[in-house]
C-alpha cells in the first residue's frame, strides 16, 4: 500500500484534499475543539482506504502543473460543498432554538458555541447538543464518509463541477432557504404558543391594568416554553432524524446528478 501511494503521490494528494476539505466544513468534525493534526490524520486514513479503488477506476491526471493546481482547487471545492450541505441540515435545529429564545425571554442569555465558533442563545445551545447526539445516534459519521467520500468519488470529479455548476449554485441557494424553512417548522409549535401567550398577556393588561403583568409574563412564558419543549422533544428529535436522512439522500442525489432544485 505504501509503495502504491508513493508511486501515485499526485493522485493520493488529490484524494486527501477533497476529504480534508469535507472534514473542515462538515458538522462536528469542523470544530476547533478537534486538533488539526487529528483532522489531517483522519483525512489521510480515509484517503488510504479509498485510494486503491480510485486508482483502479482510473482518474485522468493533468499534463502540466497549472492544470494540476486547478484540479486540486476543484477537488477542494467538492469537499467544501459536501460539508456545507450537511452543515445546513445540522444548523436547522440550532436556528429553531434561536427563533423562540427571544420570545421566551432568553434572548439576552448567550453562550459561546465551540462547534460553530459563535455566540448563540442558551436554548439554541441546548438544541445544538440535542442535534449533536441525534447526528451521532443516527450513524451520521458513518454515512458522512460513505456518501461524502466513497459516494462522491464514484459519481463526481473536479472536471464535472464546471459542467454542472448551475445545478450546484441553485442547490446552494435552495439549501439556505430550506435551512430557515426547516428551522421554522421545528420551532413553530413552541414559537406559536409563546406568541399566543404574549397576546394573552397583552389583552389581560388592557382588561386589568392594575395587574403588573410585565413581571409575571416572563416566568409564565419560560414555564410554558419548557413544558412545551418537554412534550415536543420526542417529535422534534424524530423530525431532525428525518432531516438528517433527507440531507444525506439529497447530497447523494446531487453528486450523482439526479437532483436539481432546492436544498434538503
C-alpha positions as CSV (number, residue, x, y, z in Angstrom):
1,X,0.0,0.0,0.0
2,X,2.8,2.5,0.9
3,X,4.6,1.8,-2.3
4,X,1.5,2.4,-4.3
5,X,0.8,5.7,-2.5
6,X,4.4,6.8,-3.2
7,X,4.2,5.8,-6.8
8,X,1.0,7.8,-7.3
9,X,1.6,10.5,-4.8
10,X,-0.1,13.1,-7.0
11,X,-3.3,11.2,-7.1
12,X,-3.2,10.4,-3.4
13,X,-2.8,14.2,-2.7
14,X,-5.9,14.9,-4.7
15,X,-7.9,12.4,-2.7
16,X,-6.6,13.8,0.6
17,X,-7.5,17.4,-0.5
18,X,-11.2,16.5,-1.1
19,X,-11.6,14.6,2.1
20,X,-9.8,17.2,4.2
21,X,-11.9,20.0,2.7
22,X,-15.0,18.0,3.6
23,X,-13.8,17.4,7.2
24,X,-13.0,21.1,7.6
25,X,-16.7,22.0,6.8
26,X,-18.7,19.0,7.9
27,X,-20.8,19.1,11.1
28,X,-18.9,18.4,14.4
29,X,-15.7,17.5,12.6
30,X,-15.0,21.1,11.7
31,X,-14.9,22.2,15.3
32,X,-11.9,24.0,16.6
33,X,-12.0,21.6,19.6
34,X,-10.6,18.9,17.3
35,X,-6.9,19.3,16.7
36,X,-5.8,20.0,13.2
37,X,-3.4,17.1,13.3
38,X,-6.3,14.7,14.1
39,X,-8.2,16.1,11.1
40,X,-5.3,15.6,8.8
41,X,-4.7,12.1,10.1
42,X,-8.3,11.2,9.6
43,X,-8.2,12.5,6.1
44,X,-5.1,10.5,5.4
45,X,-6.6,7.3,6.7
46,X,-9.8,7.8,4.8
47,X,-7.8,8.6,1.6
48,X,-5.8,5.4,2.1
49,X,-9.0,3.4,2.3
50,X,-10.5,4.6,-1.0
51,X,-7.2,5.2,-2.8
52,X,-6.9,1.7,-4.4
53,X,-10.5,1.9,-5.8
54,X,-9.9,5.5,-7.1
55,X,-6.6,4.4,-8.8
56,X,-8.1,1.2,-10.3
57,X,-11.2,3.2,-11.6
58,X,-8.9,5.5,-13.5
59,X,-8.5,9.1,-12.6
60,X,-7.1,11.2,-15.5
61,X,-4.2,13.3,-14.4
62,X,-3.4,16.7,-16.0
63,X,-0.3,17.2,-18.2
64,X,1.1,20.3,-16.6
65,X,1.4,22.0,-13.2
66,X,-1.2,24.7,-13.9
67,X,-3.9,22.1,-14.7
68,X,-3.0,20.1,-11.6
69,X,-3.4,23.2,-9.4
70,X,-6.8,23.8,-10.9
71,X,-7.7,20.1,-10.3
72,X,-6.7,20.4,-6.7
73,X,-8.8,23.5,-6.3
74,X,-11.8,21.8,-7.8
75,X,-11.4,18.8,-5.5
76,X,-11.2,21.1,-2.5
77,X,-14.4,22.8,-3.7
78,X,-16.2,19.5,-3.9
79,X,-15.3,18.7,-0.3
80,X,-16.4,22.1,0.8
81,X,-19.8,21.8,-1.0
82,X,-20.5,18.4,0.6
83,X,-19.7,19.7,4.1
84,X,-21.7,22.9,3.5
85,X,-24.9,20.9,2.5
86,X,-24.7,18.8,5.7
87,X,-24.0,21.8,7.9
88,X,-27.1,23.5,6.6
89,X,-29.2,20.5,7.7
90,X,-27.4,20.4,11.1
91,X,-27.9,24.1,11.7
92,X,-31.7,23.9,11.4
93,X,-32.0,22.6,15.0
94,X,-29.9,25.4,16.4
95,X,-31.7,28.1,14.3
96,X,-35.0,26.7,15.6
97,X,-33.9,27.4,19.2
98,X,-32.9,30.9,18.2
99,X,-36.3,31.6,16.8
100,X,-38.2,31.2,20.1
101,X,-35.4,32.0,22.6
102,X,-36.2,35.7,22.4
103,X,-39.9,35.1,22.7
104,X,-39.4,33.1,25.9
105,X,-37.1,35.7,27.5
106,X,-33.8,34.0,26.9
107,X,-32.6,36.2,24.0
108,X,-30.0,38.1,26.1
109,X,-28.5,35.0,27.7
110,X,-26.0,33.8,25.1
111,X,-23.2,31.3,25.4
112,X,-20.2,30.6,23.2
113,X,-20.7,27.6,20.9
114,X,-17.3,25.9,20.4
115,X,-18.6,23.9,17.4
116,X,-19.9,26.9,15.4
117,X,-17.4,29.4,16.9
118,X,-20.3,31.9,17.5
119,X,-22.4,33.1,20.4
120,X,-25.9,31.7,20.4
121,X,-28.8,31.8,23.0
122,X,-28.9,29.2,25.7
123,X,-31.9,27.4,24.1
124,X,-30.1,27.3,20.8
125,X,-27.1,25.7,22.5
126,X,-29.3,23.2,24.2
127,X,-30.9,22.2,20.9
128,X,-27.4,22.2,19.3
129,X,-26.3,19.5,21.8
130,X,-29.5,17.5,21.1
131,X,-28.8,17.7,17.4
132,X,-25.2,16.5,18.0
133,X,-26.5,13.4,19.9
134,X,-29.1,12.7,17.2
135,X,-26.5,13.1,14.5
136,X,-24.2,10.6,16.2
137,X,-27.0,8.2,17.1
138,X,-28.3,8.0,13.5
139,X,-24.8,6.9,12.2
140,X,-24.1,10.4,10.9
141,X,-20.3,9.9,10.8
142,X,-20.6,6.6,9.0
143,X,-22.9,7.9,6.4
144,X,-20.7,11.1,6.1
145,X,-17.8,9.0,4.9
146,X,-19.9,6.6,2.9
147,X,-21.7,9.3,1.0
148,X,-19.1,12.1,1.2
149,X,-16.0,10.1,0.4
150,X,-16.8,6.8,-1.3
151,X,-20.0,8.0,-3.0
152,X,-18.5,11.3,-4.2
153,X,-15.5,9.6,-5.8
154,X,-17.8,7.2,-7.5
155,X,-20.0,9.8,-9.1
156,X,-18.2,13.2,-9.3
157,X,-14.9,14.5,-10.3
158,X,-13.5,18.0,-10.4
159,X,-13.9,18.4,-14.1
160,X,-17.7,17.7,-13.7
161,X,-18.0,20.6,-11.3
162,X,-17.8,23.2,-14.1
163,X,-20.2,21.3,-16.4
164,X,-22.8,21.2,-13.6
165,X,-22.1,24.5,-11.9
166,X,-25.7,25.7,-12.5
167,X,-27.2,22.8,-10.6
168,X,-24.8,23.3,-7.6
169,X,-25.5,27.1,-7.5
170,X,-29.2,26.5,-7.5
171,X,-28.9,23.9,-4.8
172,X,-26.7,26.1,-2.6
173,X,-29.4,28.9,-2.8
174,X,-32.1,26.4,-2.1
175,X,-30.2,25.0,0.9
176,X,-30.1,28.4,2.5
177,X,-33.9,28.8,2.1
178,X,-34.5,25.3,3.3
179,X,-32.5,26.0,6.5
180,X,-34.9,28.7,7.6
181,X,-37.9,26.7,6.4
182,X,-36.9,23.6,8.4
183,X,-36.0,25.6,11.5
184,X,-39.3,27.4,11.4
185,X,-41.1,24.1,11.1
186,X,-39.2,22.7,14.1
187,X,-39.8,25.9,16.2
188,X,-43.4,26.7,15.1
189,X,-45.2,24.7,17.9
190,X,-43.3,26.4,20.7
191,X,-42.9,29.8,18.9
192,X,-46.7,29.9,18.0
193,X,-47.7,29.0,21.6
194,X,-45.4,31.7,23.0
195,X,-46.9,34.2,20.6
196,X,-50.4,33.3,21.9
197,X,-49.1,33.7,25.5
198,X,-47.8,37.2,24.6
199,X,-51.1,38.2,23.0
200,X,-53.0,36.9,26.1
201,X,-50.8,38.8,28.4
202,X,-51.4,42.0,26.4
203,X,-55.2,41.5,26.4
204,X,-55.1,40.9,30.2
205,X,-53.0,44.0,30.8
206,X,-55.7,46.0,28.9
207,X,-58.5,44.4,30.8
208,X,-56.9,44.7,34.2
209,X,-54.3,47.5,34.2
210,X,-53.8,47.1,38.0
211,X,-52.1,43.7,37.5
212,X,-48.4,44.0,36.8
213,X,-48.2,41.5,34.0
214,X,-44.8,42.8,32.9
215,X,-43.1,40.9,35.8
216,X,-45.4,38.0,35.6
217,X,-45.3,37.5,31.9
218,X,-41.6,36.3,31.7
219,X,-42.0,33.5,34.3
220,X,-45.2,32.3,32.6
221,X,-43.5,32.3,29.1
222,X,-40.5,30.5,30.4
223,X,-42.6,27.9,32.2
224,X,-44.8,27.3,29.1
225,X,-41.8,27.1,26.8
226,X,-40.1,24.4,29.0
227,X,-43.3,22.4,29.3
228,X,-43.8,22.5,25.5
229,X,-40.2,21.6,24.9
230,X,-40.5,18.6,27.2
231,X,-43.7,17.4,25.4
232,X,-42.5,18.2,21.9
233,X,-38.9,17.0,22.2
234,X,-39.5,13.4,21.0
235,X,-41.3,14.7,17.9
236,X,-38.5,17.3,17.3
237,X,-35.9,14.6,17.6
238,X,-37.8,12.4,15.1
239,X,-38.2,15.4,12.8
240,X,-34.5,16.1,13.0
241,X,-33.6,12.5,12.3
242,X,-35.8,12.7,9.2
243,X,-34.0,15.9,8.1
244,X,-30.6,14.2,8.5
245,X,-31.8,11.3,6.4
246,X,-33.2,13.7,3.8
247,X,-29.9,15.7,3.8
248,X,-27.8,12.7,3.1
249,X,-30.2,11.5,0.4
250,X,-30.1,14.9,-1.3
251,X,-26.3,15.1,-1.2
252,X,-26.1,11.7,-2.8
253,X,-28.6,12.7,-5.4
254,X,-26.8,16.0,-6.3
255,X,-23.5,14.2,-6.5
256,X,-25.0,11.7,-9.0
257,X,-26.7,14.5,-11.0
258,X,-30.2,13.3,-10.2
259,X,-31.3,16.3,-8.2
260,X,-32.0,19.8,-9.5
261,X,-33.8,22.2,-7.3
262,X,-34.0,23.4,-3.7
263,X,-31.9,22.1,-0.9
264,X,-32.9,19.5,1.7
